[in-house]
Amino acid sequence: MRFPPRITRIGAAAAVLSALLVGGTVTTATPAAAAVGSICYTKLPSQAYDTLDLIEQGGPYPYSQDGSVFQNREGVLPSRSSSYYHEYTVITPGSSTRGARRIVTGQKSQEDYYTADHYATFNLVNYGC
């Protein structure tokens, strides 16, 4: 299943805030939520830019798993419907496998998360810094 390219990545934090103001809820942090931080777009590895560009273009992706639903089984990201998040490989130079790095996108709020440790921790990509 293909997903349409994302409309924009600029102002992702504003989109999340807007979603909360329109009727979302704010809950207190859980131990799992403490693993979600923030990373400035300019601090991402160069391969993450390639992945974000591919997402914007709607592919083609280097791995068949790219674009698949991310189940959030670890419970680190905010709880959403089962098809809300999708994952994409961030290529790791020198790795003979997909490696541990991923971009996980949120479908409605246009948020992008980066993980370098295969879902143990996530950083919300901040496009405004």
N, CA, C and O atoms as CSV, one atom per row, in Angstrom:
chain,resi,resn,atom,element,x,y,z
A,1,MET,N,N,0.846,-1.166,0.000
A,1,MET,CA,C,0.000,0.000,0.000
A,1,MET,C,C,0.894,1.231,0.000
A,1,MET,O,O,1.824,1.328,0.800
A,2,ARG,N,N,0.617,2.155,-0.881
A,2,ARG,CA,C,1.379,3.406,-0.943
A,2,ARG,C,C,0.622,4.502,-0.216
A,2,ARG,O,O,-0.608,4.545,-0.226
A,3,PHE,N,N,1.364,5.369,0.402
A,3,PHE,CA,C,0.789,6.499,1.095
A,3,PHE,C,C,1.156,7.761,0.340
A,3,PHE,O,O,2.267,7.856,-0.183
A,4,PRO,N,N,0.266,8.724,0.267
A,4,PRO,CA,C,0.569,9.947,-0.468
A,4,PRO,C,C,1.715,10.694,0.193
A,4,PRO,O,O,1.932,10.569,1.399
A,5,PRO,N,N,2.453,11.477,-0.598
A,5,PRO,CA,C,3.530,12.264,0.002
A,5,PRO,C,C,2.962,13.227,1.023
A,5,PRO,O,O,1.815,13.664,0.923
A,6,ARG,N,N,3.766,13.544,1.985
A,6,ARG,CA,C,3.333,14.453,3.047
A,6,ARG,C,C,3.267,15.869,2.495
A,6,ARG,O,O,4.073,16.244,1.643
A,7,ILE,N,N,2.326,16.642,2.969
A,7,ILE,CA,C,2.113,17.988,2.459
A,7,ILE,C,C,3.287,18.893,2.826
A,7,ILE,O,O,3.815,19.612,1.976
A,8,THR,N,N,3.689,18.854,4.086
A,8,THR,CA,C,4.801,19.711,4.497
A,8,THR,C,C,5.412,19.184,5.769
A,8,THR,O,O,4.744,18.508,6.551
A,9,ARG,N,N,6.650,19.481,5.978
A,9,ARG,CA,C,7.328,19.129,7.220
A,9,ARG,C,C,7.643,20.379,8.025
A,9,ARG,O,O,7.976,20.290,9.206
A,10,ILE,N,N,7.542,21.540,7.396
A,10,ILE,CA,C,7.841,22.781,8.092
A,10,ILE,C,C,6.751,23.008,9.139
A,10,ILE,O,O,5.557,22.921,8.850
A,11,GLY,N,N,7.179,23.291,10.316
A,11,GLY,CA,C,6.220,23.584,11.381
A,11,GLY,C,C,5.574,22.353,11.976
A,11,GLY,O,O,4.428,22.420,12.421
A,12,ALA,N,N,6.275,21.225,11.999
A,12,ALA,CA,C,5.691,20.013,12.567
A,12,ALA,C,C,5.300,20.217,14.026
A,12,ALA,O,O,4.260,19.730,14.469
A,13,ALA,N,N,6.116,20.921,14.755
A,13,ALA,CA,C,5.778,21.176,16.157
A,13,ALA,C,C,4.506,22.003,16.249
A,13,ALA,O,O,3.679,21.770,17.131
A,14,ALA,N,N,4.340,22.964,15.350
A,14,ALA,CA,C,3.127,23.775,15.343
A,14,ALA,C,C,1.908,22.913,15.017
A,14,ALA,O,O,0.828,23.131,15.563
A,15,ALA,N,N,2.079,21.943,14.135
A,15,ALA,CA,C,0.971,21.062,13.785
A,15,ALA,C,C,0.547,20.217,14.979
A,15,ALA,O,O,-0.645,20.008,15.205
A,16,VAL,N,N,1.515,19.735,15.737
A,16,VAL,CA,C,1.198,18.948,16.928
A,16,VAL,C,C,0.472,19.834,17.933
A,16,VAL,O,O,-0.541,19.426,18.502
A,17,LEU,N,N,0.983,21.040,18.154
A,17,LEU,CA,C,0.340,21.962,19.078
A,17,LEU,C,C,-1.066,22.298,18.612
A,17,LEU,O,O,-1.994,22.350,19.420
A,18,SER,N,N,-1.229,22.525,17.329
A,18,SER,CA,C,-2.538,22.828,16.765
A,18,SER,C,C,-3.513,21.682,17.007
A,18,SER,O,O,-4.669,21.911,17.364
A,19,ALA,N,N,-3.051,20.456,16.816
A,19,ALA,CA,C,-3.914,19.294,17.039
A,19,ALA,C,C,-4.373,19.248,18.492
A,19,ALA,O,O,-5.522,18.909,18.775
A,20,LEU,N,N,-3.485,19.584,19.399
A,20,LEU,CA,C,-3.854,19.591,20.807
A,20,LEU,C,C,-4.872,20.690,21.100
A,20,LEU,O,O,-5.812,20.475,21.865
A,21,LEU,N,N,-4.693,21.851,20.503
A,21,LEU,CA,C,-5.602,22.964,20.750
A,21,LEU,C,C,-6.985,22.740,20.164
A,21,LEU,O,O,-7.976,23.242,20.695
A,22,VAL,N,N,-7.059,21.987,19.067
A,22,VAL,CA,C,-8.333,21.762,18.392
A,22,VAL,C,C,-9.185,20.733,19.119
A,22,VAL,O,O,-10.386,20.655,18.858
A,23,GLY,N,N,-8.629,19.961,19.995
A,23,GLY,CA,C,-9.490,19.012,20.691
A,23,GLY,C,C,-8.736,17.823,21.217
A,23,GLY,O,O,-9.340,16.900,21.765
A,24,GLY,N,N,-7.424,17.821,21.064
A,24,GLY,CA,C,-6.636,16.728,21.610
A,24,GLY,C,C,-6.517,16.887,23.112
A,24,GLY,O,O,-7.020,17.848,23.694
A,25,THR,N,N,-5.863,15.954,23.713
A,25,THR,CA,C,-5.664,16.034,25.144
A,25,THR,C,C,-4.184,15.990,25.447
A,25,THR,O,O,-3.388,15.483,24.657
A,26,VAL,N,N,-3.831,16.515,26.579
A,26,VAL,CA,C,-2.463,16.458,27.052
A,26,VAL,C,C,-2.477,15.572,28.282
A,26,VAL,O,O,-3.236,15.809,29.222
A,27,THR,N,N,-1.641,14.560,28.273
A,27,THR,CA,C,-1.579,13.660,29.415
A,27,THR,C,C,-0.221,13.810,30.076
A,27,THR,O,O,0.726,14.311,29.468
A,28,THR,N,N,-0.135,13.380,31.305
A,28,THR,CA,C,1.145,13.445,31.991
A,28,THR,C,C,2.074,12.392,31.426
A,28,THR,O,O,1.627,11.378,30.889
A,29,ALA,N,N,3.354,12.635,31.547
A,29,ALA,CA,C,4.356,11.729,30.989
A,29,ALA,C,C,4.355,10.411,31.746
A,29,ALA,O,O,4.228,10.372,32.969
A,30,THR,N,N,4.498,9.346,30.992
A,30,THR,CA,C,4.668,8.022,31.560
A,30,THR,C,C,6.140,7.669,31.451
A,30,THR,O,O,6.871,8.369,30.750
A,31,PRO,N,N,6.610,6.619,32.108
A,31,PRO,CA,C,8.012,6.244,31.963
A,31,PRO,C,C,8.404,6.025,30.502
A,31,PRO,O,O,9.504,6.396,30.091
A,32,ALA,N,N,7.514,5.426,29.722
A,32,ALA,CA,C,7.826,5.202,28.312
A,32,ALA,C,C,7.920,6.520,27.563
A,32,ALA,O,O,8.798,6.686,26.717
A,33,ALA,N,N,7.031,7.458,27.859
A,33,ALA,CA,C,7.043,8.734,27.160
A,33,ALA,C,C,8.306,9.526,27.456
A,33,ALA,O,O,8.675,10.404,26.677
A,34,ALA,N,N,8.974,9.236,28.562
A,34,ALA,CA,C,10.201,9.935,28.904
A,34,ALA,C,C,11.305,9.645,27.890
A,34,ALA,O,O,12.286,10.384,27.816
A,35,ALA,N,N,11.156,8.588,27.118
A,35,ALA,CA,C,12.156,8.233,26.120
A,35,ALA,C,C,12.009,9.057,24.845
A,35,ALA,O,O,12.836,8.927,23.942
A,36,VAL,N,N,10.984,9.902,24.744
A,36,VAL,CA,C,10.798,10.748,23.568
A,36,VAL,C,C,11.422,12.107,23.852
A,36,VAL,O,O,11.033,12.808,24.786
A,37,GLY,N,N,12.388,12.456,23.033
A,37,GLY,CA,C,13.039,13.748,23.169
A,37,GLY,C,C,12.804,14.570,21.916
A,37,GLY,O,O,11.799,14.398,21.227
A,38,SER,N,N,13.725,15.450,21.633
A,38,SER,CA,C,13.638,16.309,20.466
A,38,SER,C,C,15.012,16.390,19.825
A,38,SER,O,O,16.032,16.352,20.515
A,39,ILE,N,N,15.036,16.501,18.504
A,39,ILE,CA,C,16.295,16.672,17.784
A,39,ILE,C,C,16.087,17.724,16.705
A,39,ILE,O,O,15.085,17.715,15.991
A,40,CYS,N,N,17.037,18.613,16.603
A,40,CYS,CA,C,16.988,19.632,15.565
A,40,CYS,C,C,17.223,18.964,14.205
A,40,CYS,O,O,18.098,18.109,14.066
A,41,TYR,N,N,16.446,19.357,13.227
A,41,TYR,CA,C,16.570,18.813,11.876
A,41,TYR,C,C,18.018,18.847,11.390
A,41,TYR,O,O,18.479,17.909,10.740
A,42,THR,N,N,18.722,19.910,11.699
A,42,THR,CA,C,20.101,20.050,11.226
A,42,THR,C,C,21.073,19.108,11.919
A,42,THR,O,O,22.214,18.975,11.476
A,43,LYS,N,N,20.651,18.450,12.993
A,43,LYS,CA,C,21.510,17.513,13.732
A,43,LYS,C,C,21.301,16.061,13.305
A,43,LYS,O,O,21.996,15.172,13.797
A,44,LEU,N,N,20.359,15.809,12.403
A,44,LEU,CA,C,20.125,14.451,11.922
A,44,LEU,C,C,21.299,13.986,11.070
A,44,LEU,O,O,21.984,14.809,10.463
A,45,PRO,N,N,21.541,12.672,11.017
A,45,PRO,CA,C,22.572,12.182,10.091
A,45,PRO,C,C,22.126,12.426,8.649
A,45,PRO,O,O,20.928,12.484,8.373
A,46,SER,N,N,23.064,12.567,7.745
A,46,SER,CA,C,22.731,12.896,6.350
A,46,SER,C,C,21.798,11.876,5.723
A,46,SER,O,O,20.984,12.231,4.870
A,47,GLN,N,N,21.898,10.622,6.124
A,47,GLN,CA,C,21.031,9.585,5.567
A,47,GLN,C,C,19.569,9.804,5.957
A,47,GLN,O,O,18.666,9.380,5.235
A,48,ALA,N,N,19.331,10.460,7.086
A,48,ALA,CA,C,17.950,10.758,7.494
A,48,ALA,C,C,17.328,11.775,6.544
A,48,ALA,O,O,16.132,11.704,6.262
A,49,TYR,N,N,18.124,12.717,6.047
A,49,TYR,CA,C,17.617,13.678,5.066
A,49,TYR,C,C,17.167,12.942,3.803
A,49,TYR,O,O,16.132,13.261,3.217
A,50,ASP,N,N,17.967,11.947,3.395
A,50,ASP,CA,C,17.601,11.150,2.215
A,50,ASP,C,C,16.264,10.454,2.436
A,50,ASP,O,O,15.408,10.442,1.552
A,51,THR,N,N,16.090,9.873,3.623
A,51,THR,CA,C,14.843,9.173,3.937
A,51,THR,C,C,13.666,10.136,3.961
A,51,THR,O,O,12.610,9.834,3.405
A,52,LEU,N,N,13.832,11.287,4.593
A,52,LEU,CA,C,12.756,12.278,4.644
A,52,LEU,C,C,12.400,12.769,3.240
A,52,LEU,O,O,11.227,13.001,2.947
A,53,ASP,N,N,13.396,12.927,2.377
A,53,ASP,CA,C,13.128,13.319,0.987
A,53,ASP,C,C,12.314,12.245,0.265
A,53,ASP,O,O,11.380,12.561,-0.472
A,54,LEU,N,N,12.672,10.970,0.480
A,54,LEU,CA,C,11.919,9.876,-0.143
A,54,LEU,C,C,10.479,9.844,0.358
A,54,LEU,O,O,9.557,9.600,-0.420
A,55,ILE,N,N,10.280,10.089,1.647
A,55,ILE,CA,C,8.926,10.120,2.200
A,55,ILE,C,C,8.136,11.237,1.529
A,55,ILE,O,O,6.984,11.047,1.137
A,56,GLU,N,N,8.757,12.389,1.402
A,56,GLU,CA,C,8.108,13.548,0.773
A,56,GLU,C,C,7.697,13.228,-0.662
A,56,GLU,O,O,6.637,13.653,-1.121
A,57,GLN,N,N,8.550,12.470,-1.371
A,57,GLN,CA,C,8.300,12.120,-2.773
A,57,GLN,C,C,7.378,10.914,-2.928
A,57,GLN,O,O,6.902,10.638,-4.029
A,58,GLY,N,N,7.123,10.194,-1.835
A,58,GLY,CA,C,6.306,8.991,-1.918
A,58,GLY,C,C,7.071,7.774,-2.404
A,58,GLY,O,O,6.462,6.829,-2.907
A,59,GLY,N,N,8.388,7.773,-2.269
A,59,GLY,CA,C,9.224,6.647,-2.672
A,59,GLY,C,C,9.932,6.927,-3.977
A,59,GLY,O,O,9.898,8.057,-4.464
A,60,PRO,N,N,10.564,5.937,-4.549
A,60,PRO,CA,C,10.666,4.535,-4.116
A,60,PRO,C,C,11.622,4.386,-2.930
A,60,PRO,O,O,12.566,5.158,-2.762
A,61,TYR,N,N,11.345,3.380,-2.125
A,61,TYR,CA,C,12.106,3.142,-0.917
A,61,TYR,C,C,13.074,1.982,-1.110
A,61,TYR,O,O,12.805,1.074,-1.897
A,62,PRO,N,N,14.201,2.007,-0.396
A,62,PRO,CA,C,15.208,0.961,-0.582
A,62,PRO,C,C,14.829,-0.408,-0.002
A,62,PRO,O,O,15.408,-1.421,-0.396
A,63,TYR,N,N,13.880,-0.452,0.916
A,63,TYR,CA,C,13.502,-1.719,1.552
A,63,TYR,C,C,11.989,-1.913,1.455
A,63,TYR,O,O,11.222,-0.954,1.538
A,64,SER,N,N,11.580,-3.151,1.281
A,64,SER,CA,C,10.156,-3.443,1.123
A,64,SER,C,C,9.360,-3.115,2.389
A,64,SER,O,O,8.154,-2.880,2.312
A,65,GLN,N,N,10.014,-3.096,3.540
A,65,GLN,CA,C,9.327,-2.794,4.800
A,65,GLN,C,C,9.030,-1.298,4.957
A,65,GLN,O,O,8.185,-0.914,5.766
A,66,ASP,N,N,9.721,-0.462,4.188
A,66,ASP,CA,C,9.536,0.980,4.318
A,66,ASP,C,C,8.109,1.375,3.967
A,66,ASP,O,O,7.562,0.945,2.951
A,67,GLY,N,N,7.521,2.190,4.814
A,67,GLY,CA,C,6.134,2.611,4.638
A,67,GLY,C,C,5.145,1.723,5.357
A,67,GLY,O,O,3.945,1.995,5.352
A,68,SER,N,N,5.640,0.655,5.979
A,68,SER,CA,C,4.727,-0.243,6.683
A,68,SER,C,C,4.272,0.382,7.998
A,68,SER,O,O,4.912,1.289,8.529
A,69,VAL,N,N,3.162,-0.120,8.505
A,69,VAL,CA,C,2.606,0.389,9.759
A,69,VAL,C,C,3.564,0.058,10.902
A,69,VAL,O,O,4.024,-1.075,11.039
A,70,PHE,N,N,3.848,1.058,11.707
A,70,PHE,CA,C,4.647,0.884,12.919
A,70,PHE,C,C,3.675,0.691,14.062
A,70,PHE,O,O,2.842,1.558,14.326
A,71,GLN,N,N,3.773,-0.432,14.739
A,71,GLN,CA,C,2.798,-0.813,15.758
A,71,GLN,C,C,2.999,-0.142,17.116
A,71,GLN,O,O,2.094,-0.183,17.950
A,72,ASN,N,N,4.146,0.470,17.360
A,72,ASN,CA,C,4.420,1.115,18.648
A,72,ASN,C,C,4.286,0.120,19.800
A,72,ASN,O,O,3.796,0.469,20.875
A,73,ARG,N,N,4.720,-1.113,19.573
A,73,ARG,CA,C,4.624,-2.157,20.598
A,73,ARG,C,C,5.413,-1.801,21.857
A,73,ARG,O,O,5.056,-2.207,22.963
A,74,GLU,N,N,6.478,-1.043,21.673
A,74,GLU,CA,C,7.298,-0.644,22.807
A,74,GLU,C,C,6.583,0.385,23.679
A,74,GLU,O,O,6.935,0.569,24.845
A,75,GLY,N,N,5.575,1.056,23.109
A,75,GLY,CA,C,4.805,2.049,23.842
A,75,GLY,C,C,5.564,3.339,24.122
A,75,GLY,O,O,5.194,4.090,25.024
A,76,VAL,N,N,6.617,3.604,23.363
A,76,VAL,CA,C,7.422,4.798,23.594
A,76,VAL,C,C,6.743,6.040,23.019
A,76,VAL,O,O,6.740,7.097,23.650
A,77,LEU,N,N,6.175,5.912,21.836
A,77,LEU,CA,C,5.486,7.040,21.214
A,77,LEU,C,C,4.093,7.204,21.818
A,77,LEU,O,O,3.560,6.267,22.412
A,78,PRO,N,N,3.501,8.390,21.669
A,78,PRO,CA,C,2.130,8.575,22.175
A,78,PRO,C,C,1.183,7.542,21.569
A,78,PRO,O,O,1.315,7.182,20.399
A,79,SER,N,N,0.252,7.079,22.350
A,79,SER,CA,C,-0.706,6.069,21.905
A,79,SER,C,C,-1.648,6.653,20.851
A,79,SER,O,O,-2.270,7.695,21.063
A,80,ARG,N,N,-1.739,5.967,19.721
A,80,ARG,CA,C,-2.602,6.382,18.614
A,80,ARG,C,C,-3.254,5.122,18.019
A,80,ARG,O,O,-2.981,4.005,18.459
A,81,SER,N,N,-4.111,5.319,17.023
A,81,SER,CA,C,-4.746,4.180,16.357
A,81,SER,C,C,-3.679,3.307,15.706
A,81,SER,O,O,-2.554,3.752,15.478
A,82,SER,N,N,-4.037,2.081,15.413
A,82,SER,CA,C,-3.066,1.096,14.947
A,82,SER,C,C,-2.412,1.441,13.610
A,82,SER,O,O,-1.325,0.935,13.329
A,83,SER,N,N,-3.013,2.260,12.793
A,83,SER,CA,C,-2.409,2.589,11.502
A,83,SER,C,C,-1.872,4.019,11.444
A,83,SER,O,O,-1.587,4.527,10.360
A,84,TYR,N,N,-1.733,4.663,12.585
A,84,TYR,CA,C,-1.321,6.066,12.643
A,84,TYR,C,C,0.148,6.265,12.256
A,84,TYR,O,O,0.480,7.198,11.524
A,85,TYR,N,N,1.023,5.388,12.749
A,85,TYR,CA,C,2.464,5.527,12.530
A,85,TYR,C,C,2.943,4.617,11.394
A,85,TYR,O,O,2.441,3.509,11.205
A,86,HIS,N,N,3.931,5.122,10.645
A,86,HIS,CA,C,4.581,4.331,9.589
A,86,HIS,C,C,6.086,4.482,9.731
A,86,HIS,O,O,6.575,5.537,10.136
A,87,GLU,N,N,6.817,3.432,9.400
A,87,GLU,CA,C,8.266,3.455,9.587
A,87,GLU,C,C,9.021,3.386,8.275
A,87,GLU,O,O,8.557,2.809,7.291
A,88,TYR,N,N,10.211,3.996,8.290
A,88,TYR,CA,C,11.074,4.067,7.117
A,88,TYR,C,C,12.518,3.891,7.566
A,88,TYR,O,O,12.916,4.405,8.612
A,89,THR,N,N,13.285,3.178,6.790
A,89,THR,CA,C,14.683,2.906,7.100
A,89,THR,C,C,15.551,4.129,6.850
A,89,THR,O,O,15.430,4.796,5.823
A,90,VAL,N,N,16.419,4.408,7.797
A,90,VAL,CA,C,17.501,5.369,7.594
A,90,VAL,C,C,18.754,4.511,7.422
A,90,VAL,O,O,19.206,3.863,8.366
A,91,ILE,N,N,19.298,4.515,6.232
A,91,ILE,CA,C,20.422,3.638,5.919
A,91,ILE,C,C,21.598,3.922,6.850
A,91,ILE,O,O,21.942,5.074,7.114
A,92,THR,N,N,22.205,2.838,7.339
A,92,THR,CA,C,23.371,2.922,8.202
A,92,THR,C,C,24.589,2.514,7.382
A,92,THR,O,O,24.704,1.351,6.997
A,93,PRO,N,N,25.499,3.446,7.108
A,93,PRO,CA,C,26.690,3.091,6.322
A,93,PRO,C,C,27.454,1.938,6.958
A,93,PRO,O,O,27.657,1.908,8.172
A,94,GLY,N,N,27.873,0.998,6.130
A,94,GLY,CA,C,28.644,-0.144,6.598
A,94,GLY,C,C,27.823,-1.298,7.126
A,94,GLY,O,O,28.381,-2.356,7.417
A,95,SER,N,N,26.511,-1.136,7.262
A,95,SER,CA,C,25.661,-2.206,7.775
A,95,SER,C,C,25.198,-3.094,6.623
A,95,SER,O,O,24.800,-2.601,5.567
A,96,SER,N,N,25.254,-4.387,6.836
A,96,SER,CA,C,24.786,-5.324,5.809
A,96,SER,C,C,23.281,-5.580,5.920
A,96,SER,O,O,22.701,-6.284,5.093
A,97,THR,N,N,22.652,-4.998,6.956
A,97,THR,CA,C,21.211,-5.141,7.153
A,97,THR,C,C,20.580,-3.752,7.131
A,97,THR,O,O,21.250,-2.771,6.810
A,98,ARG,N,N,19.314,-3.668,7.468
A,98,ARG,CA,C,18.638,-2.365,7.551
A,98,ARG,C,C,19.213,-1.500,8.662
A,98,ARG,O,O,19.020,-0.284,8.656
A,99,GLY,N,N,19.896,-2.088,9.592
A,99,GLY,CA,C,20.442,-1.331,10.709
A,99,GLY,C,C,19.355,-0.967,11.702
A,99,GLY,O,O,18.238,-1.478,11.629
A,100,ALA,N,N,19.687,-0.083,12.632
A,100,ALA,CA,C,18.776,0.254,13.729
A,100,ALA,C,C,18.088,1.595,13.553
A,100,ALA,O,O,17.182,1.928,14.317
A,101,ARG,N,N,18.498,2.364,12.569
A,101,ARG,CA,C,17.990,3.738,12.450
A,101,ARG,C,C,16.705,3.782,11.620
A,101,ARG,O,O,16.596,3.142,10.574
A,102,ARG,N,N,15.733,4.561,12.121
A,102,ARG,CA,C,14.451,4.688,11.433
A,102,ARG,C,C,13.899,6.104,11.588
A,102,ARG,O,O,14.236,6.833,12.522
A,103,ILE,N,N,13.043,6.460,10.640
A,103,ILE,CA,C,12.143,7.595,10.771
A,103,ILE,C,C,10.757,6.988,10.927
A,103,ILE,O,O,10.350,6.155,10.118
A,104,VAL,N,N,10.034,7.396,11.954
A,104,VAL,CA,C,8.647,6.960,12.140
A,104,VAL,C,C,7.793,8.214,12.016
A,104,VAL,O,O,8.019,9.205,12.711
A,105,THR,N,N,6.812,8.159,11.125
A,105,THR,CA,C,5.961,9.315,10.877
A,105,THR,C,C,4.592,9.111,11.500
A,105,THR,O,O,4.082,7.994,11.582
A,106,GLY,N,N,4.011,10.222,11.938
A,106,GLY,CA,C,2.638,10.232,12.401
A,106,GLY,C,C,1.774,10.774,11.289
A,106,GLY,O,O,2.079,11.825,10.726
A,107,GLN,N,N,0.716,10.087,10.965
A,107,GLN,CA,C,-0.062,10.393,9.770
A,107,GLN,C,C,-0.807,11.721,9.815
A,107,GLN,O,O,-0.743,12.476,8.844
A,108,LYS,N,N,-1.503,12.036,10.887
A,108,LYS,CA,C,-2.385,13.209,10.872
A,108,LYS,C,C,-1.708,14.480,11.346
A,108,LYS,O,O,-1.958,15.550,10.791
A,109,SER,N,N,-0.868,14.393,12.345
A,109,SER,CA,C,-0.250,15.598,12.893
A,109,SER,C,C,1.040,15.955,12.187
A,109,SER,O,O,1.689,16.940,12.538
A,110,GLN,N,N,1.421,15.158,11.187
A,110,GLN,CA,C,2.616,15.423,10.390
A,110,GLN,C,C,3.895,15.408,11.214
A,110,GLN,O,O,4.847,16.110,10.871
A,111,GLU,N,N,3.945,14.636,12.280
A,111,GLU,CA,C,5.161,14.594,13.064
A,111,GLU,C,C,6.086,13.491,12.569
A,111,GLU,O,O,5.638,12.453,12.083
A,112,ASP,N,N,7.380,13.736,12.702
A,112,ASP,CA,C,8.407,12.780,12.314
A,112,ASP,C,C,9.284,12.510,13.525
A,112,ASP,O,O,9.730,13.437,14.202
A,113,TYR,N,N,9.526,11.241,13.791
A,113,TYR,CA,C,10.384,10.835,14.900
A,113,TYR,C,C,11.601,10.117,14.334
A,113,TYR,O,O,11.494,9.380,13.354
A,114,TYR,N,N,12.756,10.333,14.952
A,114,TYR,CA,C,13.988,9.651,14.555
A,114,TYR,C,C,14.418,8.754,15.701
A,114,TYR,O,O,14.406,9.166,16.861
A,115,THR,N,N,14.799,7.522,15.371
A,115,THR,CA,C,15.386,6.622,16.352
A,115,THR,C,C,16.678,6.056,15.780
A,115,THR,O,O,16.725,5.622,14.629
A,116,ALA,N,N,17.710,6.065,16.586
A,116,ALA,CA,C,18.996,5.506,16.175
A,116,ALA,C,C,19.241,4.158,16.846
A,116,ALA,O,O,20.245,3.501,16.573
A,117,ASP,N,N,18.324,3.745,17.725
A,117,ASP,CA,C,18.540,2.535,18.521
A,117,ASP,C,C,17.374,1.546,18.422
A,117,ASP,O,O,17.009,0.901,19.405
A,118,HIS,N,N,16.804,1.440,17.238
A,118,HIS,CA,C,15.745,0.468,16.944
A,118,HIS,C,C,14.607,0.534,17.945
A,118,HIS,O,O,14.258,-0.467,18.572
A,119,TYR,N,N,14.027,1.729,18.091
A,119,TYR,CA,C,12.797,1.975,18.837
A,119,TYR,C,C,12.948,2.051,20.355
A,119,TYR,O,O,11.940,2.154,21.055
A,120,ALA,N,N,14.161,2.004,20.886
A,120,ALA,CA,C,14.308,2.144,22.339
A,120,ALA,C,C,14.025,3.583,22.757
A,120,ALA,O,O,13.394,3.819,23.788
A,121,THR,N,N,14.489,4.544,21.961
A,121,THR,CA,C,14.225,5.953,22.214
A,121,THR,C,C,13.869,6.632,20.896
A,121,THR,O,O,14.272,6.181,19.824
A,122,PHE,N,N,13.118,7.709,20.988
A,122,PHE,CA,C,12.730,8.490,19.818
A,122,PHE,C,C,12.976,9.961,20.090
A,122,PHE,O,O,12.911,10.422,21.229
A,123,ASN,N,N,13.260,10.690,19.016
A,123,ASN,CA,C,13.360,12.142,19.082
A,123,ASN,C,C,12.433,12.725,18.030
A,123,ASN,O,O,12.513,12.372,16.853
A,124,LEU,N,N,11.551,13.623,18.464
A,124,LEU,CA,C,10.695,14.349,17.538
A,124,LEU,C,C,11.572,15.314,16.769
A,124,LEU,O,O,12.324,16.083,17.368
A,125,VAL,N,N,11.486,15.283,15.442
A,125,VAL,CA,C,12.299,16.165,14.606
A,125,VAL,C,C,11.733,17.580,14.682
A,125,VAL,O,O,10.561,17.816,14.386
A,126,ASN,N,N,12.584,18.505,15.083
A,126,ASN,CA,C,12.216,19.913,15.191
A,126,ASN,C,C,12.731,20.608,13.930
A,126,ASN,O,O,13.940,20.747,13.745
A,127,TYR,N,N,11.819,21.041,13.069
A,127,TYR,CA,C,12.206,21.693,11.814
A,127,TYR,C,C,12.448,23.182,11.987
A,127,TYR,O,O,12.879,23.843,11.042
A,128,GLY,N,N,12.186,23.725,13.157
A,128,GLY,CA,C,12.294,25.154,13.364
A,128,GLY,C,C,13.592,25.613,13.981
A,128,GLY,O,O,13.720,26.791,14.314
A,129,CYS,N,N,14.561,24.734,14.147
A,129,CYS,CA,C,15.817,25.176,14.773
A,129,CYS,C,C,16.974,25.089,13.804
A,129,CYS,O,O,18.104,25.421,14.160
